[in-house]
Amino acid sequence: MDSISFFRNAIVSILVFVLLHTPCEAQLSPSFYSSTCPNALRIIRTSIRQAVSRERRMAASLIRLHFHDCFVQGCDASILLDETPSIESEKTAFPNVNSVRGYEVIEAAKREVERKCLGVVSCADILAVAARDASAAVGGPSWTVNLGRRDSTTASRSVANTDLPGPFSDLGTLISAFANKGLSARDMVALSGAHTIGQAQCFLFRRRIYSNGTDIDAGFASTRRRRCPTNSGDNNLAALDLVTPNSFDNNYFKNLMQRKGLLQSDQVLFGGGSTDSIVSEYSRNPRTFLSDFGNAMIKMGDIEPLTGQNGIIRRICSVIN
């Protein structure tokens, strides 16, 4: 054997050794369940459509549930875990308690999937698919969901309290919170557009509507005060989009340009800052918004998933097997 052949064979042997002894990091794929549970997406879609048809507000709740999951430990369904002696449930974190909804809808979809494919489809993937199907059910965009996430065996109330942006956040805080998850300012504005549907509780916007500030339309503030007194009605609900509260459209951005954002964290997107131009663009071009929203949801759904041998497939989403 000449020296060139010797070195070539040696290099091949080294590469084979490395490949055989390096853990394979599984990748998310839209076709992940094509052979193991080919009807999974259809089953989930049917379940989500039924839930939204019973209560249209549930569409917004399911999108928010996925968002609140992904921003804490990645998209691992940790938000669905109940409190135990060893688990600090994220359900009781300040941004979630008495606010986040839809847990029972995900559990119902999971039960239907389990009847056909026992122990195959993760709760994390059901959350991601449910958000997409909820959007489509109210006239919003659809997108291709990458699949193959696995479920966590842990949760973190403390991370939920620190990493989830709040309704009183300023623009810089919002941009930083999303950047920390690998999402751009444009992604953040597009995802905020989910507030074109859904509702907020009075105590979350009371300070804004009684502020007499220059960043809120006086007539809009007056209208909102009717259902949100200064000293009562904390849980009274108001639509995030007063104009078309049940339709997934770009009116949210038109509202911001008229100083009619309900939450402080909404209005800061259009208040003389770096995201004004994005809000203006989305208000003029609904197709651009819908496209960007779908793309941003894909990016958000890819935040730190558990794959391969990491995590588990929960049989019931609220508990560890």
Number of C-alpha atoms within 10 A of each C-alpha: 5 6 8 9 10 10 11 10 12 12 12 11 11 11 12 11 11 11 10 10 9 8 10 11 11 13 15 17 13 11 13 16 16 11 8 12 16 14 14 22 20 11 15 23 20 13 21 26 20 14 22 21 13 10 10 20 20 22 31 24 22 28 25 20 24 27 21 23 25 26 25 26 21 22 29 33 32 29 32 27 23 17 15 10 5 8 17 17 21 27 24 18 20 16 20 18 11 12 14 16 17 20 18 13 19 24 19 18 22 27 18 16 24 18 9 14 16 14 15 19 26 26 29 32 24 25 31 29 26 27 26 26 26 26 23 17 22 21 12 22 21 20 16 13 23 19 24 23 33 25 26 26 18 18 25 18 20 14 14 24 17 15 17 21 20 18 16 17 16 16 21 12 14 22 22 16 22 21 14 12 18 13 18 16 20 18 22 21 26 25 23 16 22 22 27 25 27 23 20 18 18 24 18 17 22 21 14 19 24 17 11 12 11 9 18 21 17 16 10 16 21 13 12 21 16 8 16 23 15 14 8 11 14 16 15 14 17 18 19 24 27 20 13 15 20 20 18 25 25 25 23 28 33 19 23 25 18 14 21 24 29 30 22 21 20 26 22 23 27 25 16 9 11 15 18 17 14 17 25 15 14 23 21 14 12 15 14 14 24 21 15 19 25 22 19 20 23 17 16 24 28 22 19 16 25 24 19 16 11 15 17 21 21 22 19 19 26 20 15 17 10
